Amino acid sequence: MTHVFETMGTVVSIQPAIRIAEIEAVFADYDSRFSLYRADSEISRIADGSLLLTDASAELRDAYSRSIEWRSLTGGAFTPHRPDGVIDLSGIVKALAIAAAGQLLDASGDWIVNAGGDVLTSGHPTTVGIVDPSDRTQLLTSIRLDGSRRAVATSGSAERGDHIWGRGEFTQVTVVADSIIDADVLATAIIAGGVDTLNAATSKWDIDVLAIDLEGNLFATPGFTAAIADSLAH
C-alpha cells in the first residue's frame, strides 16, 4: 500500500505506508521553516527583516551553511540567494526532508519515498520513470536504481524556475546519485550553470546525468544509459 499526501507545494508518496505520522511531521516541519509562501515561516521572517539569520533555528542555519558550501563547490551555479538578495533554500530543502524521511525508514525493510518526482529508496531494485519535459503527462524513459544508487532528482526550467537562475541551456536535468541531496543540488546546479557545470559535475562527483537541451537533444552519461538498459531488461 502507498500513502500519498501534499506538502511543500508538491505531492509525496511513501511505499509501503509505514511511519506515516512521523514522516508527515518531518515534511511539515521543513515546510514551516523554509516556505517563502508562508508569511509565518522562518525564511519569510528573515526575508521581511523580522528575524535575523543569526537568531534562526539551528536547522535553518545549517541548511543555509550547507547551501553556501554547495555554492562554492559548484562555482556559484547553485546559490541560496535570489537575484534580489533574498535567501531562498528551495534548491536543497526538499532533498533534506526526503533524506530525513529516509533515515526514519532505514530500519523498515524495502521502501520508496517520492516527492514530486525526486526519489529515494532503501537500495532495493526500483524502476523510476523520468517525465518528458515537452509533455509532462508522458514518460521520457525509465531507469533502474539498485544498491548504493538510491537517489534520483530532476530539475526543469519550466517546472522549478522559481529558484533557478542561469543560462537556460537545458530544459530538464536528471541526476542519479547515492545521496538525494547530491542528486537534487547538482540537478539544480546543472540547470543553472549549463554545459560547463554539467562537465564539471560529472568529473567531480560520482553521478549519472541525463540532460535535455532547448532543441530536445539528449546528453546522457554512460552510467545513465546503462540504468536505462537495465530498466528495459527488467
N, C-alpha and C positions, 0 to 999 in steps of 0.2 A: 504494500500500500504506500502511496505517496501523499505527503502533506504539502499543500500549497497555500501561501499567504502573500500579501502585498506589504511591502515596506521599502523605505529608502528610495521611493519612486520607481520600484521595479517589482517583479514577481519572483518569489523564492520558492523552490521546491526541495523537499527533503525526502529521500528514499533510502530505507524504509521510514515510516512515520514514527520515529522514536525521539525521546527527549525534546518533544516539540515545544513545551513551555519554556525550557531553558534556551533553546535556540532562538525562538521568537524574542525572548528578552534580550539576547545578545544583539540582534539586529535593531531592536527598538532603542537600545542604549546608544548605539552608534548613530542612529538617526537623530536622537535627541541632542547629541553633542555636535554633529557635523553638518546637518542640513541647513543650507543657506535659504531654503524655502520656509523655514520655521523661524519666526521672529524671536522665539524664546530659546533657541539653541545657543550653545556656547559660541559657535563660529559666527552666528549672526550678531551676537552681542559684541564680539570682537570687531566685526565689520562696522557696527554703528558707534563704536567707541565707548560703550557702557561696560566693557570688560577688557582689561589688559591681558595680553597674551601671557605675561608672566604670572597672572593670577588665575589662569585657566587650569582645568584639571590636568593631572599627570598624563592621562590618556591622550588628551588633545595635544599637549606639548610634545609628547613622544611621537605622535603621528606627524606633527609639523617637523620635528627634528629629522625623522626618517625621510620625509619628503625633501628636505634641504639636502640630505646626503644623496638622494637619488638625483636631484638636480645637478649636483657635482659629478656624479658617476656617468650621467648621460650628456654631459657637456651643455646643460641648460635646456635640452629637449623636453624633459619632464620638469614641471615647475609647480610649486604650491601657491603661486600668485597669479591673479588675473592681471590683464594689462593695466587696469586702474589701481593695482596695488593691493586689492582685497585678497585676503588669504582664502584659498579655495582648495580643500583637500579631497575633492571628489575623485581625483585620479588614483587615490590609494585606499580610501575609506571602505569601499565595498569589499575589496580584497582582504582588508584587515578583519572585517566582520565574517567573511567566509572562512578565513583561517581560524578565527576564534571558534566558529561553529564546528569546524573540523576537529579541533582539539577536544571538544566535548564528545565527539562521536568516535574518537580514535579507539576506544576500548569496546566498541559496539559491533564488531564484525564488518561486513561489507556495507558501504553506504555511499551516497552521492548527494552533494549539495550543488544546486544550480541556481544562481542568482542572476537573472537577466541574461542568460547565455554564458556567463562565466562559471566554470565547473571545477569542483574539487572532488576527488574520490578517495576512497580508502586505499587505493592501489590495486584493486582487483580489475580484471579486464573490463573496459567500459567503452562503448561506442558513442561518440559525441558528434552531433550534427553542427555544421557551420552554415549560417544563413547566407543567402545570396544578397549582396548589397543592392542589386538592381531590382530585386523582388523579394522583400523580406518575409513573404509568405512561403517561400521556397528554400530548399537547402541547396547550397553550392556543392558541398561534398560532406563526407563524414570521415572522422579519424578515430583511431583506437588508442585509448590510454591504457597503460599497463605498467605495473611495477613502480619504479620511482617517478615515472612520468604521470603525475597525479593531477596536473592542473592545466586548464586551457582558458584563455581570456581573449575576447575580441573587442577591438575599439574601431569605431567608424565615425568619420567626419560628419555624416548626416545625422546619426543617432545620438552621438555623445559630444557634439561640438561645443556644448556649454562650458567645458573645462579643457578644451584642446585648442591651442593657438599655435600656428606654424605654417609650413609651406603648403600643405594640402596636396602633396604629390600622390597620396594614397587615399582611396575611399574607405578601405577597410583593411585592418591588420589583425591576424590571429596569431597568438603566441602560445606554444606548448612548453611547459617547464615543470620542474619538480615542485616549485613553490607557486602558489596562486598569486602571491604578492609580486614576485618576479614577473610572472606572466602578464598580470594586469598593468603594472607600471611600464613595462617595456613595450607592450602593445600601444599604450598611450604615447610613449616617447617616440616610437617609430612613426605613428600617425603625424605627430607634430614636427618631427625632425626630417622626415623623408628618407631618401635613399642613403644619404650619408649616415644617418642614425641606424638604419637597417644594417648596413655593412659593419658599423662599429659594434652594434649589439650582438650580432651573430658571431663576431670574432672574440668578444669579451665574455659573453655568458653562454652557458650550456643550454641553449634553447633551440626550438624549431619554429619556423615562421612561414606563414602564408600571407602575402601582401597583394592587394589588388589596386592597380593604379587607375587614374581617371579615365583611361581608354578601355578599361576592362582586362588589361593584361595581368597575368598571374605570375608572381615570383614566389617560389617555394624552395626551402632548404631540402637537402636530401632526406633528413630525418622526417620532415613533414610528409614528403612524398611516400616514404616508407610506411608512415602511420596511415595514410590513405589506402595504400595497397593492403595493409594488414586488415583494415576495416572491410575492404571488399572481399577478402579471403574468408571472413567470418560472417 
